[in-house]
Amino acid sequence: GFASLIVVTSAYHMPRSMAELDKAAPGVRKIAWPVRRSDLAIETWFLHPATAKLLLHEYVKYIVTRFGPSSTTIRPTEVAAMIGVR
């Protein structure tokens, strides 16, 4: 029964969150409110292996969510684990 929803999550996590919510609540207006982690060097992610791994993991999950089958039996986190991105 919601008309709109404010989505607050990490900036790197926002694209997948919005894609998931679009599938779950297609008629609801979603307002993104991304937040930044102060300990995450997003501008120089390529210099930090842990940050690169985190972003790659999230990217794989986003691709599966956005372009994969609309199945609840296969979760994006499981696909990321299957291809070795943890």
Secondary structure, DSSP 8 states (H G I E B T S, - for coil): --SEEEEEEEGGGHHHHHHHHHHH-TTSEEEEEEE--TT---TTGGG-HHHHHHHHHHHHHHHHHHHS---SSS-HHHHHHHTT--
